Amino acid sequence: MSSNNASWMIDGAVRDGQSVTPKWDSVGHDLIPGVKVFETKNVLTGYGRLVEIYREDWGLDDEPVRQVYQSTLNPGEGSAWHAHGDTRDRLFVNTGVIRIVLYDSPSRVVNAFTLGEHRPGLVVIPKGVWHGILNVGPGTSSVINLVSHAYHYEDPDHWRLPADTDKIACDEFRRALRANLPSPRALPSRQ
C-alpha cells in the first residue's frame, strides 16, 4: 500500500515492518533454542471466562510439572534478571499485563513477550536462559509458574543479576528504572 500524495510525510520516518500474520501469529522473531510460546484463548462462558493454563498434550516439553506457584507484581514492579541451572520455568500470566524478557548469554539473543489476561499464553523457559518479568499494566498482575523442579529451600537453583546490569544486552529493566517506575528487583517469592 502506498500513498500518491506524500505531502504528509516527514523526513526520516520509517514504515513499520510486518509483526503478525493475517491469523495474528507473530512473525520475525528468532526464538532462543528451547523457548516455546503457546497462546491460549479465553472461552467466554455463562459465568465469566475459562482459560486453559497447561496441557501435557500440547507437547511443549517432556519434563514433568513438579511445583506450581503464583507471584503477584504491583504496577511497575518486576523480578529482574535470574536464571536456573536445572529448572525449566513455564510462565502463565493470569491477571494484568506482564512483559516477559529472555536473554540467551551464549547467542546474545533477546526474546520479549507481552501477555496477560486478555492475551493469555504460556512461555516455556529452558534452563540456563536469563529472564525477568515486569508488570507493565495499570493494576496488580500475577504470574503462575509451573516448574520442572520443586524449589529446593536449602540449595536454591537461582542465579541473579541486578536490573541495571551491563552484562545483559537488553534495556527492558534499565528503561523501567529511567521511567521512574519502582525498581525491578528480585521478588521475595520463588519467581
LINNOR-V266675 format. One record per pair of residues at least 12 apart in sequence whose ideal C-beta (glycine too) atoms are under 7 Angstrom apart, sorted by the first residue. I is the first residue (numbers start at 1). J is the second residue. Records with the same first field share a line. If there is no record, write none. Layout:
I=J / J
This chain:
29=111
30=109
31=111
32=102 / 104 / 109 / 111 / 129
34=126
35=102 / 111 / 124 / 125 / 126 / 129
36=60 / 61 / 124
37=113 / 121 / 123
38=58 / 60 / 121 / 122
39=119 / 121
40=52 / 120 / 121 / 122
42=120
51=120
53=92 / 122 / 144
54=90 / 122 / 146
60=124
61=88 / 124
63=88 / 148
64=148
65=146
66=147 / 148 / 149 / 150
67=147 / 150 / 151
68=144 / 146
69=145 / 190
70=142 / 143 / 144
71=142 / 143 / 145 / 187 / 189 / 191
72=140 / 142
73=133 / 135 / 140 / 141
74=135 / 140
75=135 / 137 / 138 / 139
76=135 / 176 / 181 / 182
77=135 / 182 / 184
78=132 / 133 / 134 / 135 / 173 / 176 / 184
79=132 / 133 / 184 / 186 / 187 / 191
80=132 / 162 / 163 / 173 / 184 / 185 / 186
81=130 / 132 / 160 / 161 / 163 / 165 / 168
82=130 / 131 / 158 / 159 / 160 / 186
83=128 / 129 / 130 / 131 / 159
84=127 / 157 / 158
85=127 / 128 / 157
86=127 / 149 / 157
87=127 / 147 / 148 / 149 / 157
88=124 / 125 / 126 / 127 / 147 / 148
89=125 / 145 / 147
90=122 / 124 / 145 / 146
91=123 / 125 / 143 / 145
92=122 / 143 / 144
93=115 / 116 / 120 / 141 / 143
94=117 / 142 / 144
95=117 / 140 / 141 / 142
96=116 / 117 / 135 / 137 / 139 / 140 / 141 / 142
97=114 / 116 / 136 / 137 / 141
98=115 / 116 / 133 / 134 / 135 / 136 / 141 / 143
99=112 / 114 / 133 / 134 / 136 / 172
100=112 / 113 / 115 / 123 / 131 / 133
101=131 / 132 / 170 / 172
102=125 / 129 / 131
103=130 / 168 / 170
104=129
105=130
108=169
110=169 / 170
112=172
114=136
116=137
130=168
132=172 / 173 / 184
134=172 / 173 / 176 / 184
143=191
145=191
151=190
160=186
163=177 / 183 / 184 / 185
164=177
